[in-house]
Amino acid sequence: MRQGAQGSADTGTPWAATAAVAAAAAEPAGSARVPQQAGAARGEHTHSEPPAPAVPVVPRARPVVQRASVRGQILAALRAALVAGDLRPGEVYSAPVLGERFGVSATPVREAMQQLALEGAVEVVPNRGFRVVERGVRELAELAEVRALIEVPVMLRLARTVPAERWAEMRPLAEATVRAASTGCRATYAESDRGFHRAVLSLSGNEQLVQIAEDLHRRAQWPLVGGGPGIRGRADLVADAHEHTALLDALVARDLDVVRALVGEHFAGAGAGAGGA
């Protein structure tokens, strides 16, 4: 796939589909203008009709809501492009060029990129755009270690306290990760994988923990510089996904040793490659 300092090539990646969605969102259906009387437009009124109201609030608020919607869609698409490898580590991408590919202005792209900069995925390059951060195997292993320190104790506590029927409710999410992995698409699997972990950790009732764990999880899914061992194939993703169902079985059985071992192996796999775990 050919990519340069100004953007990536359009070769069957999420760019085209996301551009259509973002463009449609930028022009919402049914957004016809409300006609006004000539006198009301000038702030005038006659004796036969009441004074026109002040400047309407809703029409002025609509563009703000719509812009936020577009920015959110662009952010989601850029995150998926990162995991899929369509935004390559070390490359610089400009907001105007990416905006053209998505069919939107540079503004929502720039805002989404600034959010990714806060998350550590990209860094600002003055007068050029945003460079995708280059990461090595050591950083990935460190993320896996931190995730294990946070999530393993929580999983063990949940194994002792959560009834079996609650774990049964998680079964469809675990099976969904297997289906997502079978597509071979790292971005699709990454989203499903985070959804499963988020649902399990939410049983702790600690929203701060869930948010921190998700941030670490997302960062662990970014690819390594030059691909490296972070590129995982379909078989690797499927094997990773099946660990979710095995984990549920251990949680239902309240087998703490197996839970500890499975979670440790799961994060060890995350430390060996991106796109899952």
Summary of the structure (lengths in Angstrom):
residues: 277
radius of gyration: 23.5
end to end distance: 25.8
largest distance: 84.1
contacts: 848
relative contact order: 0.12
helix: 65%
strand: 6%
